[in-house]
Amino acid sequence: MTAKDYLAFIVEQIHSTVAATVDENDLPVTCVIDMMYSDESGLYFLTAKGKNFYKRLKAKEYIALSGMKGEDTMSCTAVSVRGRVKEIGSEMLSLLLEKNPYMYEIYPTEESRAALTVFKIYEGCGEWFDLSKKPIERAGFTFGSAEKKEGGYFVNENCIGCMSCSAVCPQGCIDLVNDKAVIRQENCLHCGNCMNVCPVGAVKTR
């Protein structure tokens, strides 16, 4: 999947997300925000200019959000995004209202809709986490001009091939390749068990 696919999944399959911003005391504040549209360059949502959420967005110009689809933990797919946000005003407002017509019930008149403004998450990174698959599936992505940063655990050249790490891996995602342990990043839980048991300290975190 591409970044565009992940963003579209948030809009079309999850839609209502838990979003976090930071207040004037640099403390996190969460609220539920619908992601209303996406394209290859980012995510779009709207809010009213009188809300404290609007004030936090304008002050910090940063947001983090998470959402999941599934009936329970073991059937869920979760996606998280964090990145820079900017107000684009009435631009695209008609498109967002067209694609999310329930907003006309919340703001029924043209006069009431004058309070609405559109924001775009234009640059950021995200993570896909699918617990419905065995082993689990994990992937990272970026959009805009955000730089991709590698995370998780890896095995360096000091590995002696004892595979103590594999014995404690809950997802069985460590293979022996050319007498060295290799972690399948797309299936790793990032639990850290491998690093804790390695007798020669060959497992490191990025």
C-alpha positions in Angstrom: 0.0 0.0 0.0 1.1 3.6 -0.6 0.7 6.6 1.6 -2.3 7.6 -0.4 -3.9 4.2 0.3 -3.3 4.5 4.1 -4.8 8.0 4.2 -7.8 6.9 2.1 -8.3 4.0 4.6 -8.5 6.5 7.4 -11.2 8.5 5.6 -13.2 5.7 4.1 -12.9 2.8 6.6 -12.3 4.6 10.0 -13.5 8.2 9.5 -13.9 9.2 13.2 -10.5 9.4 14.8 -9.1 10.4 18.2 -7.0 13.5 17.6 -4.5 15.1 20.0 -3.3 18.7 20.1 -1.3 20.7 22.7 -2.7 23.5 24.8 -1.1 26.7 26.0 0.6 24.8 28.8 2.0 22.2 26.4 -0.3 19.5 27.7 -2.1 17.1 25.4 -5.8 17.5 24.7 -7.8 14.9 22.8 -11.1 15.0 20.9 -12.9 13.0 18.2 -12.5 14.4 14.8 -13.8 13.1 11.5 -11.3 12.8 8.7 -13.4 13.9 5.7 -11.2 13.7 2.6 -7.8 12.6 1.5 -5.6 12.8 -1.6 -1.9 12.0 -2.3 -0.8 15.2 -0.5 -2.7 14.8 2.8 -5.8 14.6 5.0 -8.6 17.1 5.3 -11.0 17.9 8.1 -13.1 20.9 9.2 -14.0 22.6 12.5 -15.6 25.7 13.7 -13.5 28.8 14.3 -15.0 29.4 17.7 -13.8 26.1 19.1 -10.8 25.6 21.4 -9.6 22.9 19.0 -9.3 25.6 16.3 -7.3 27.8 18.6 -4.9 24.9 19.5 -4.4 24.1 15.8 -3.6 27.7 15.0 -1.2 28.1 17.9 0.8 24.9 17.4 0.1 23.9 13.8 0.6 20.2 14.7 -1.8 17.3 15.2 -1.6 13.5 16.0 -4.5 11.1 15.4 -5.3 7.5 15.7 -8.3 5.3 14.6 -9.2 1.7 14.3 -11.5 -0.6 12.4 -12.7 -3.9 13.8 -15.1 -5.5 16.2 -12.5 -6.2 18.9 -8.7 -6.1 19.5 -7.9 -9.2 17.6 -9.8 -8.2 14.5 -8.7 -4.6 14.4 -6.6 -2.6 11.9 -5.3 0.7 13.4 -3.7 3.6 11.7 -2.0 6.6 13.3 -0.8 9.8 11.8 1.1 12.8 13.2 2.1 15.9 11.3 1.9 19.5 10.4 -1.4 21.1 9.8 -2.5 24.4 8.1 -5.8 26.2 7.7 -7.0 26.5 4.1 -10.2 28.2 5.0 -13.2 27.9 2.7 -11.2 26.3 0.0 -12.6 22.8 -0.4 -15.3 23.4 2.1 -18.1 22.6 -0.5 -16.3 19.4 -1.4 -16.0 18.2 2.2 -19.7 19.1 2.8 -20.7 17.2 -0.3 -18.8 14.1 0.7 -20.0 14.4 4.4 -23.7 15.5 4.1 -24.4 14.7 7.7 -22.7 18.1 8.4 -25.8 19.8 7.0 -27.7 18.4 10.0 -25.2 19.8 12.5 -24.9 23.2 10.7 -28.3 23.4 8.8 -28.2 27.0 7.5 -25.7 28.8 5.3 -25.3 31.4 8.0 -24.4 28.7 10.6 -21.9 27.1 8.2 -20.0 30.4 8.0 -18.3 29.3 11.2 -16.7 26.3 9.4 -13.1 26.2 8.1 -11.0 23.5 6.5 -7.6 22.2 7.8 -5.2 20.1 5.9 -2.5 17.7 7.4 0.0 18.4 4.6 3.1 16.7 5.9 3.6 13.9 8.3 4.3 10.3 9.1 2.1 7.4 10.0 1.9 3.8 11.1 -0.3 0.9 10.0 -0.9 -1.9 12.5 -3.1 -4.9 11.6 -3.8 -7.4 14.4 -6.2 -9.4 12.3 -3.3 -11.1 10.5 -1.0 -13.8 11.7 1.7 -12.7 12.2 0.7 -9.1 12.7 1.4 -6.7 9.9 3.1 -3.3 10.5 4.1 -0.6 8.1 5.2 3.0 8.3 4.6 5.7 5.7 5.2 9.4 5.1 3.5 12.1 3.0 4.3 15.6 2.0 8.0 16.4 2.5 8.3 14.5 5.8 11.5 12.4 6.1 11.0 8.7 6.8 12.7 7.6 10.0 13.3 3.9 10.6 12.2 2.5 14.0 12.1 -0.8 15.8 14.8 -3.3 16.4 17.6 -4.7 14.2 20.5 -7.2 14.6 24.0 -6.0 14.0 27.2 -7.8 12.9 28.0 -9.0 16.4 25.2 -11.7 16.2 26.5 -15.2 16.9 23.5 -17.0 15.5 22.4 -18.5 18.7 18.7 -17.6 18.0 17.9 -16.9 21.7 16.0 -13.9 20.3 13.8 -16.1 18.2 12.8 -18.2 21.2 11.2 -15.2 22.9 9.7 -13.5 19.8 5.9 -13.5 20.2 5.3 -13.2 16.5 8.0 -15.7 15.3 9.4 -13.0 13.0 13.1 -13.6 13.5 14.9 -15.8 10.8 18.3 -17.2 10.6 20.0 -15.9 7.4 23.6 -16.8 6.7 24.1 -17.7 10.3 22.8 -14.3 11.5 19.4 -13.4 13.0 17.3 -11.1 10.9 14.1 -9.4 12.1 11.2 -9.2 9.7 10.2 -5.6 10.3 6.8 -5.9 8.8 5.8 -8.4 11.5 7.6 -7.0 14.6 5.6 -5.9 17.6 8.5 -3.8 18.9 8.2 -5.6 22.3 12.0 -5.6 22.9 12.3 -9.2 24.1 15.0 -9.9 21.5 17.2 -7.1 22.8 16.7 -8.2 26.4 17.9 -11.8 25.9 20.7 -11.4 23.4 23.9 -12.7 25.1 26.2 -10.5 23.0 24.2 -7.3 22.8 23.7 -7.6 19.0 20.1 -6.4 19.0 19.7 -2.7 18.9 16.9 -0.2 18.6 16.8 2.7 16.2 
